């Protein structure tokens, strides 16, 4: 429970008048007066801050300094809602009160409030952990680890109370409660890390499968180009002598057309349309030439048929080269990502505008997958936060945390 504290030796009557000089050490009587004034409900918050800060800057009396620091930290906590950055000021104030204080009650209260402050920081961070604020799973993981670090500081502060008073049951209860929360978060972190590693492994496997398919498709296009060139040479050098040979020539060309169409469908289904557009354009050119070759065969124009077959062969070869380039890029990208896992310096120094379109598209897909996968995790965390909110508010207000089973 965060309660403004004034040392018991403070008198409630006005102290004797003492001449004050801002350039010299503050007289203890003036320090007492400043502390009492800061506790007056009618004193404005800004004036309270000024009075207490002045005491901490100019007073050398250990317990008066500690009392002012303690009350200053408590005052900072009251400003957190409007000024979240005051958390660090509160932490520093309570630490100063503990470090410089001689009176045991002041040091005990300072350590208590230091524990409460770190716990409140962790609570506020948990409240900010939404899919809108943290759409990336790595970002959420980092936030969970930060929350654990804050809770560890909270548990350490409560534990340190027992160094001053080993019989303090409330400090022991606070410590075990926070440590239980830490254990729960560490379990969640472990689960998320396992999920991230599994996701990366699946991405590697998918990339390897894609590279394998692209290589097979490039090889198939090369094979079709060679077959089409062979047909063209045969058509130009050895025209069919009879109807039977002519029918065989047409059948062979029809089979090539069918295989070209099938390969085109496979490429279209298994790859990103934008990346394979150059390949598809060349296949369309090949199909158009194949169709003209068939028409020439039907008309008995073997010369034209051979020329169109050669055009189709050339277009298929260019399609194969473009597909091979995609397969090589996927292979290199996979090697680069594996290297980054051991050494994150693979892309250091590269301008952002050199990032390939394929990498940009992959990043977009990963972000979408991350967002989908953390939805359930975020939902569980937020549900847990809502269930415990009421008990946490009571914890902050009263300083009497819910009892839990000891784990230390």
N, C-alpha and C positions, 0 to 999 in steps of 0.2 A: 504494500500500500504506500502510495507516494504522498507523504505528509510533510509540509513545510516544517522545518525543525529549528528551534531556537534553544541555545544551551540554557541549562537550568539556572545558571548564575546570573542571567540577565535581570537587571532591576526594572521595574515597571514605572518608576518615577523618572523625571527628566534628570539627566546627568548634569554635574556642575559645568558651567560654561568653561570651554577650553578654546584658546586661540588656535586656529587651524591654518596651516600653510600647506598648499598642495605639493610643494617641492620637498617636504620632509615626511618622515614616517608618521602614519596616522596614530594619534593617541588612542589607547584602548577604550577610553570613555567615549570618544567620538565614534569609534567602530561599533560599540554597543548601541549607541543611539541610531546609527545608520541601519543596523540590523533590525532593531525594533520598528523603525519607521517603515522598513520594507515589508514587515509583516502586517502593517495596518491595512485593513481592507479598503480604506478610503484613498490610499496611495495609488496613483496611476501605475500601470505595468511598466511603462517606459522609465518612470522615476525609480521604481523598484530595481530595475536592471542597472541603472546608473549608480544607485547607492551601493548595491552589492558588488558591482564591478570595481568601484572605487575602493571598497574595503579589501578586496582580494589583491588589488594592485599596490596598496599603500600600508596595509596592516601587517605587522610582523608577529603578532601574538598568534601562536599555532592554533589554539582552539577557536579564537575569533575568526581567523582566516578560514578554518575548516567549516565553521557554522555558516559563514557568508558563502562559501563555495557550494555547500550542500543546498542552501536555499536558492542559490543562483541556478543550480542544476534543476531543482524542482520547478523553478519559474520557467526555465527553458522548455521543460516537458509540457507545460501548459500552453506553450506557443506552437507546438508541433503541428497541429491541425492546419494552421495558416502558414507556418514556416517549417516544412519538413527538414530543412537543412540544420535546424537547431538540435537534431539528435546528437550530432558530433559535439556540439557545445555542451550538451547535458552530460555526455560521457566524460568529457574532459573535466567538467566541474566536479563530478562525483569522485573521479580519480584523484583530483587535487585535494578534496576534502579528506579522503582516506590517507593519502600520502603525507600530508602536512599535519593532520590532526593528532592530538595526544589523547583526548577524551575517547574512551572506548565506545560509549553510546553513539557518538558522531560517526566514528569509523564503521561501526556495524550498520547504521542506517545508510551510510554512503554506499557500502557494498551491496546492501539490499537494493537500493534504487538503481545502482549500476546494472544489477541483474535484470530488474524490471525494464530498464531502458533498452538493453539489447534484445530482450524478449519482445518488446513493442516494435522494435525495428524489424524483427523477423516476421511478426504478424502483419505489418503494413506491406512488406514485400510479398507475402503470400496473397494478400488481397489484390495485388496488382497482377497476379499471374493468371491472365485470361488469354484466350486464343487470339483476341483482337490485339492485345498489347504485346504478346509474344507468339507470333505466328510460326516461328521456326523452332523445331524441337531442340536444337542445340542451344538456343537462347533460353528455353525453359529449363534445360538441364543446368545451365550456368546459374540461373536464378535459384534453383533448388540448392545448389552447392553454397551459394551465398547465404541462403536462409539457414543452412546447417551451421555455417561459420558463425553467424550471429547467435544462434542458439547455444553453440559451444561456449561462446563468450559469456552468455547469460548463465549457463550452468557453472562456469568457472567462478563467476562473481558470487553466486549463491554458495558455492562450495567454500569460497574463501571466508565467508562469514563464520564457518565452523572452525577456522583457524584461530579466530578471536574468541569464539564461544563454542566449544565442542558439543555442548549440550543443547544447542539451538535446534529444536525439532522442526521449526518452520523452515529454516534454511535447508535442512536435510530433505524435507518434503518437496520444497521448490526444486532442489537439485535433481531429485529422481524424476519429478514430473517433466522437467525440461529434457532430461536425458532420454526419457521414453519418446518424446516428440522427435528428438534427433534420430533415434533408432528407426522410427517410422519413415522419416524422410530419407534416411540412408537406404532403406529397403526400396523406396520408390526410385531413387537415383540408380540403384543397381539394376532395377527392372528396365528403366529407360535406356541405360547404357547397353544392356543386352539387346534391346529392341533396335537401337541405332546400329549396333554391330551386325545384327541379322539383316537389317535393311541394306547396309553397305554390301554385305555378302550377296544378297539377292540382286543388287544392282550390278555387281561384278559379274555374276552368272548371266544376267540378262545381256550385259554388254558383250560378254564372250559369245553368247548364242547369236546375238545380232551380227557380230563380226564374222562368225562362221557362216551364217546365212548369206551375208553380203559377198563373201568369198566364193561360195558355191554359185551364187547368181552371176558373179563376174565370170567364173569359169564356164558356166552354161552359155552365156552370151558369146564368149570366145569360140566355143564349140559350134554354136549356130552360125557365127560369122565364117568359120572355116568350111562348114558344110555348104553354106550359101555360095561361097567363092568357088568351091569345087563344082557345084551345080552350074554356075555361070560358065566356067571353063569348059565343062562338058557340053553345054548347050551351044557354045560358040564354035567349038572344035569338032564336035561329033553330033550333027543334027540327027534327029530320029529318022530311021529308014522306013519305018512302017507305022501303022496305027498302034500296034502293040507297044513299040518303043515310045511313041508320042504319049500314050496313056500313062506309061510308067514315069515319063518326065513330068507330067502334070501331077501325078500322085505324089512323087517325091517333093515337088514344090508345095503342094497342099499340106504335106506333113510338116515341112519347115514353117509354113505360115501358122499352123496350129501350135507348134512348139514355141514359136515366137510370142504368140498371143498368151499362152499359158505362163511363160516366163515373165511377161509383162504383168500379169495379174499377181503372181507371187511377189514381185518386187513392190507393187503397189500396196499389197496387204501387209507386208512385213517391214516396211520402212516409212520414215517420215516423208510426206509428199513433197515438202519444200526442198529437202536435201536431194531427193532423187529426180527432181524435175529435169535436169540436163539429160539424165539417162532415159527418161520417158520420152523426151523430145526426139532423141535419136532412134528409139524403138519405133515411134510413130513414123518417122521418115523411112525406116526399113520396111514397115508394114505397107506403106503406100507404094514403095518400089516393088515389093513382092506382088501386090495386087495388079500393078501394071504389067509385071512379068507374066502373070497368069493370063491376063487379057491378050497379050501378044502371042502366047502359046495357043490360045483358042483360035486366034486369027492366022496362025501358021507363020508368024513373023519371028523367026528364030533369032535374028540379029538383035531386034528390039528386046526380045525376052532376055537374051544374054546380058545386054547392057543394063537392063533394070535389075537383074539378079546381082550384077557387080555393084550397083548402087546400094542395093539392100545389104550386101556383104560388108561394104564400107561403113554404112550406118550402124550395123550391128557391132563391128569392130570398135567404133567410137563409143558406142553405148557400153561395151565391155570395159574399155579403158576408164570411162567415167565411173563405172561401178567398182572397178578395182581401186580407184583413188579413194572412194568412200570406205571400202574395206580396210585400206591401209591407214586412213585417218582414225577409224574406230580402234584399230589395233594399237596405234601410237597413243591414243587417248587413254586406253586401258592401262598401258604401261606407265604413263605419266601419273595416273591416279594411284596406282599401286606404290609408286615411288613416293608420292606425297604422304602416304600413311606412315612411312618411316622417317621422312624428312620433308617438312612442310615448306621447303624452300624451292620447290620445283618451278614455280611460276614467278618467283621474286624478280622484280625489276621489269616485268613485261607490262607495256601499256595496256589499259583496259580495252582500247579499240582494236587490239590484236586478237581478242577472244573470238573464236569462231562462232558462227551462227549455230552450229551443232552444240557447242558447249553452252551457249545461252539457252537454247531450247531445253537441253538436259537440266540446266539449273532451274528453269521454270517448272519442269515436271517434278523435280525433287522437292521444290517448295510446296507444290500442291500436295504431294504425298505426305510431306512433313505435317502440313496443316491437318490433313485427314487423320493421321495417326495420333496426333497429340490431342485431338478433340476429346477422346475418351479419357485420357490421362488428366487433362485439364478439368473435365467434368467431375472426375473422382476427387481431385484436389479441392475443387470449389465446394462440392457437396460436403466433404469432410470439414472444410472451413466453416460452412454454415452451421453444421451440427455442433461444432465446438465454440461458436461465437459467443453464445450465452455464458458458457463456463469461463471463457477467456476474459469477458468483460467483468465477471465477478472476481476473477483472479487479479485483474488490474486494479479494481476498485477496493478490494479488501485485503489483498496480500495473503489470502488463505486459499491456496490452490487445492484442487481436487486430489484426494489421496489416490496413489497408484502403488502397484506392487514394486518393491525395491528391486533394482537391477544392478546395484553397485555395493 
